[in-house]
Amino acid sequence: MKPLLKLRKFAEKRPDLAKARVLTLTMGYRYLVAAGKAAENRFVFEASPRFPLPGRVLLTDRNRGELRFVAGNFSWRYRNRLTLERSISVKSYSFSPYLRGEGFYDSNYNKWSATASSAGGIFPIGKHAELEPYFQHQNQTVYTPNRQIETFGLKLSLYFREERR
């Protein structure tokens, strides 16, 4: 969908132009391999509406459905992730700290099987890349007692697109 005038501010000086869109739809395929585990084929469908809030805060509500095939067994998972972020400018440089919360519903367990909360920041590097350091706390409720996982991560996003004129 076309950018809203209010949302265009969130994409200024950012490689990720999707921040200016009211709604983005995504489809994809992932092949996941991990040591000691069966390979997983995953079909992913996403819808992410965005809402500008007061104080120049952006709310993104990502809804993801995953069709999963692990060792020939089918299951599905729904993930809902809310993100609050705000762009901050220091001189000519702009970055975005964020807070996220996510719930996971897994058909293998027929329940909300995990929650995750994270905090991080998105730092543009030139016109085609962003670096995103973050901390995440995950609570997996399918174990007794619940399993708590805390991780630090670093994500690099590359954007390949035509330059606007």
C-alpha positions in Angstrom: 0.0 0.0 0.0 1.1 3.6 -0.6 3.0 5.4 2.2 1.0 7.6 4.5 2.4 11.1 4.9 2.8 10.5 8.7 4.7 7.2 8.1 7.1 8.7 5.6 9.0 10.3 8.5 9.8 6.9 9.8 11.6 5.9 6.6 13.6 9.1 6.1 17.3 8.3 6.1 16.6 4.6 6.4 17.4 1.8 4.0 14.1 -0.1 5.0 11.4 1.7 3.0 8.7 -0.6 4.4 8.5 1.6 7.5 6.6 4.1 5.4 4.0 1.5 4.3 0.6 1.2 6.1 0.7 -2.6 5.4 3.3 -5.0 4.1 2.5 -8.6 3.0 5.3 -11.2 2.8 5.5 -14.8 1.6 8.6 -16.9 1.8 10.2 -20.3 2.2 12.9 -21.2 4.7 15.1 -24.3 4.9 16.5 -24.7 8.4 19.3 -27.0 9.3 20.7 -27.4 12.8 23.3 -29.9 14.2 21.7 -33.0 15.6 18.2 -32.1 14.4 16.1 -33.0 11.4 16.0 -30.4 8.6 12.9 -28.2 8.6 11.0 -26.8 5.6 9.0 -23.8 6.5 6.5 -21.8 4.4 6.0 -18.3 5.9 3.1 -15.8 5.4 3.2 -12.4 7.1 1.0 -9.3 7.3 2.4 -6.2 9.1 0.2 -3.2 9.6 1.9 0.0 11.0 0.3 2.7 13.0 1.9 6.1 13.8 1.3 7.0 17.5 1.8 10.3 19.3 5.3 11.3 20.2 6.6 10.1 16.8 6.4 6.4 17.9 5.7 3.7 15.4 3.7 0.6 16.3 4.1 -2.5 14.0 1.8 -5.5 14.5 3.5 -8.4 12.6 1.3 -11.5 12.2 3.2 -14.5 10.9 1.9 -17.9 10.0 4.3 -20.8 9.5 3.6 -24.1 7.8 6.3 -26.5 9.1 7.5 -29.8 7.8 10.1 -31.5 10.1 11.2 -35.1 9.3 8.0 -35.5 7.2 5.7 -34.3 10.0 3.4 -31.3 9.5 2.7 -28.7 12.0 1.8 -25.0 12.0 2.7 -22.0 14.2 1.2 -18.5 14.6 3.4 -15.7 15.8 2.2 -12.2 16.8 4.8 -9.6 17.4 4.2 -6.0 18.5 7.0 -3.5 18.1 7.2 0.0 19.4 10.0 2.1 18.0 11.0 5.8 17.7 13.6 7.4 15.5 16.1 9.6 17.2 18.4 12.0 15.4 21.8 13.1 16.5 23.0 15.8 14.1 22.5 14.2 10.7 22.5 10.5 11.9 19.2 8.8 12.7 18.7 5.5 14.6 15.7 3.7 16.1 15.6 2.1 19.6 12.7 -0.4 20.0 10.8 -2.7 22.4 9.1 -5.9 21.2 6.8 -8.5 22.6 5.9 -11.7 20.8 3.6 -14.7 21.4 3.9 -18.1 19.8 1.0 -20.5 19.3 2.1 -24.0 18.2 -0.1 -26.7 16.8 2.2 -29.4 18.2 1.1 -28.4 21.7 -2.3 -26.8 20.9 -1.4 -23.8 23.1 0.6 -20.6 23.3 4.0 -22.3 23.7 6.4 -19.4 24.2 6.7 -15.6 24.7 9.6 -13.4 23.9 10.4 -9.8 24.8 13.3 -7.9 23.4 15.0 -4.5 23.3 17.4 -3.2 20.7 18.2 -0.6 18.2 18.4 -0.3 14.4 21.4 1.6 13.1 21.6 2.4 9.4 25.0 1.9 7.7 25.0 3.9 4.5 22.1 3.6 2.1 21.8 -0.2 1.8 22.4 -1.7 5.3 21.3 -1.7 8.9 22.9 -3.2 12.0 20.6 -4.3 14.8 22.0 -5.3 18.2 19.4 -6.7 20.6 18.7 -8.5 23.9 15.9 -11.1 24.0 14.3 -13.0 26.9 12.2 -16.0 25.9 9.9 -18.1 28.1 9.1 -21.5 26.7 6.0 -23.0 28.5 6.1 -26.5 26.9 8.7 -27.6 29.5 8.2 -28.3 33.2 9.5 -26.1 34.7 9.3 -23.4 32.0 12.6 -22.9 30.2 14.0 -19.3 30.2 16.4 -18.4 27.4 18.3 -15.1 27.3 20.3 -14.1 24.3 22.2 -11.2 22.8 22.1 -11.0 19.0 23.4 -8.9 16.2 21.5 -8.8 12.9 22.7 -7.3 9.6 20.0 -6.4 7.0 21.0 -5.6 3.4 18.6 -3.8 1.1 18.8 -4.1 -2.7 16.6 -1.7 -4.6 16.7 1.0 -7.2 17.6 4.5 -6.0 14.8 7.0 -6.1 15.2 10.0 -8.2 
